[in-house]
Amino acid sequence: MRASSRTAAFPKPGSPYLLLLPTFTSNSRSPSRSYKEAFMEPIPKPLFRRLLLTFLAGGGCFLIGLVFFLLEGDMPFFTLSILLFLFSCGKGILSFLQVKKKTYTVLEGTCTDVRMNLPGGTQDLCLTDADGNEHCLVIGKDHKIRAGYSYRFYFRDSDGISPGRNPLLKKALLTDNLLGVEEI
């Protein structure tokens, strides 16, 4: 973006009015990104997988309901499959917007400890980030986490709830809002 001729006609450098107007050169970008630039950024792999599975589950429910409707004439089942399809599309669109707006938190670090919880089907893990801060999480056993490896965790932002210095509340917020995990 180039400076307009109106901007060039303003007072000389050092004038207080010059600080109010942004100046652009041909190599600088505007402070806000365009919608096209934000749309074309790659989606992190775990979040893309989650989006894809959400849309595929809804599409699969719709197709199964359609087949049963055409073969058996089962209208209630078809209606329920349409509702599942619409709700999964809604969830997928909201998740897509959340990913594109980057309203999620990324936590990177090295796993220092993993403990299996026998009755609950979960595992406790401690993660040390680059600054040396330790974060304790509880996640499901479906995620294969090993001590000594670096991981990147994606969490949904929890608006309105501030854990403060309470480690149990912070642990609960991180656990409930887990979107995906990837090994670095």
Disulfide bonds with the S-S distance in Angstrom:
none
